[in-house]
Amino acid sequence: MPATIGTMQKLDPVTLVIFHTMWEDLHAKQDADSDWFSEWLDRLPSDGPWLSHTKDVLRVCPVDYDNFNKWASEFHDCMSFAIGKRPQKRLSIEHNRGISRIAWSKSKGGRTGICGGCVQRRVR
């Protein structure tokens, strides 16, 4: 059974290298077009929920090709929040609520101890 997107520590070393390389490539890209981003998505491993989960987060945080580098950081924070990690920066209310509504998201306020409305404040 493949690991879920929220359990990076359980991934095999090859998959971890793929993910780390992909994030580095995404953050290094100053501007991109839809062809480059489609190729980036095609690099996701096909033996797990990676592509479908990424597309779920993309619906909440759609690609902004005009401000690609800024968007890449926001997207990474949204993905981190969805898998139950603390984002680097505060998410917008829209991103926060959207991610909390994704069925597989671990950021549900009560389950993670993160308030759905204010991202990083403990609720209990």
Secondary structure per residue as TSV (DSSP state, phi and psi in degrees):
chain	resnum	aa	ss	phi	psi
A	1	M	-	360.0	125.9
A	2	P	-	-69.6	151.5
A	3	A	-	-68.9	153.4
A	4	T	-	-82.3	164.9
A	5	I	T	-63.6	-22.4
A	6	G	T	-87.6	3.9
A	7	T	-	-122.4	62.8
A	8	M	G	-59.1	-32.3
A	9	Q	G	-66.4	-18.3
A	10	K	G	-93.0	-0.8
A	11	L	S	-77.0	150.3
A	12	D	-	-70.1	156.3
A	13	P	H	-58.2	-34.5
A	14	V	H	-64.9	-44.8
A	15	T	H	-65.5	-39.7
A	16	L	H	-60.1	-42.0
A	17	V	H	-62.9	-41.3
A	18	I	H	-58.8	-49.2
A	19	F	H	-63.4	-46.1
A	20	H	H	-61.9	-41.4
A	21	T	H	-65.0	-41.5
A	22	M	H	-63.1	-44.3
A	23	W	H	-64.9	-39.4
A	24	E	H	-60.9	-44.2
A	25	D	H	-63.2	-41.4
A	26	L	H	-63.8	-44.3
A	27	H	H	-73.9	-26.6
A	28	A	H	-77.4	-22.3
A	29	K	-	-75.4	119.5
A	30	Q	S	-80.0	-38.2
A	31	D	S	-146.1	150.4
A	32	A	-	-144.9	165.8
A	33	D	-	-121.6	176.8
A	34	S	H	-64.9	-30.6
A	35	D	H	-65.9	-46.3
A	36	W	H	-61.5	-43.8
A	37	F	H	-68.2	-36.2
A	38	S	H	-62.0	-41.8
A	39	E	H	-63.8	-37.8
A	40	W	H	-62.1	-45.8
A	41	L	H	-63.3	-36.1
A	42	D	H	-64.0	-18.8
A	43	R	T	-79.8	-9.7
A	44	L	S	-63.8	140.1
A	45	P	-	-58.8	142.5
A	46	S	S	-92.9	-0.2
A	47	D	S	-100.7	30.4
A	48	G	S	-165.3	-166.8
A	49	P	S	-85.7	11.7
A	50	W	H	-55.9	-50.6
A	51	L	H	-68.4	-44.8
A	52	S	H	-65.5	-38.8
A	53	H	H	-67.8	-39.4
A	54	T	H	-63.7	-41.4
A	55	K	H	-65.9	-34.8
A	56	D	H	-60.2	-45.2
A	57	V	H	-70.1	-33.8
A	58	L	H	-64.4	-29.0
A	59	R	H	-67.6	-31.3
A	60	V	H	-82.1	-36.8
A	61	C	S	-128.0	75.1
A	62	P	-	-65.2	152.8
A	63	V	-	-62.6	134.1
A	64	D	-	-113.1	95.9
A	65	Y	G	-69.4	-23.0
A	66	D	G	-73.1	-29.5
A	67	N	G	-128.4	55.2
A	68	F	H	-60.1	-44.4
A	69	N	H	-63.8	-43.0
A	70	K	H	-63.9	-44.0
A	71	W	H	-60.8	-40.1
A	72	A	H	-58.7	-39.0
A	73	S	H	-67.7	-42.0
A	74	E	H	-63.2	-42.5
A	75	F	H	-62.8	-43.4
A	76	H	H	-62.0	-42.5
A	77	D	H	-63.6	-40.5
A	78	C	H	-62.7	-43.5
A	79	M	H	-64.7	-43.0
A	80	S	H	-59.6	-45.2
A	81	F	H	-62.2	-40.5
A	82	A	H	-63.6	-33.5
A	83	I	T	-91.9	9.4
A	84	G	T	92.5	11.2
A	85	K	-	-94.9	158.3
A	86	R	-	-78.0	127.4
A	87	P	-	-69.5	159.0
A	88	Q	S	-67.8	-37.5
A	89	K	S	-127.2	161.8
A	90	R	-	-63.3	135.1
A	91	L	-	-84.2	155.4
A	92	S	-	-67.7	159.0
A	93	I	H	-60.3	-38.6
A	94	E	H	-63.8	-45.6
A	95	H	H	-64.6	-43.7
A	96	N	H	-58.2	-51.6
A	97	R	H	-65.3	-41.8
A	98	G	H	-61.8	-43.2
A	99	I	H	-68.0	-38.6
A	100	S	H	-64.4	-21.2
A	101	R	T	-89.1	-9.3
A	102	I	S	-70.2	130.0
A	103	A	T	-56.0	-40.6
A	104	W	T	-87.5	-7.9
A	105	S	-	-60.7	138.5
A	106	K	S	-89.5	-3.9
A	107	S	-	-96.2	79.9
A	108	K	-	-115.6	25.3
A	109	G	S	71.9	-85.2
A	110	G	T	-62.4	-36.7
A	111	R	T	-72.7	-34.4
A	112	T	T	-102.2	-11.9
A	113	G	T	80.6	10.6
A	114	I	B	-108.1	127.6
A	115	C	-	-65.9	133.1
A	116	G	T	-64.1	-22.9
A	117	G	T	-97.1	-18.0
A	118	C	T	-131.6	13.5
A	119	V	S	64.3	-63.0
A	120	Q	S	-114.7	10.5
A	121	R	S	-94.8	134.4
A	122	R	B	-68.6	138.3
A	123	V	-	-102.3	-13.6
A	124	R	-	-129.0	360.0
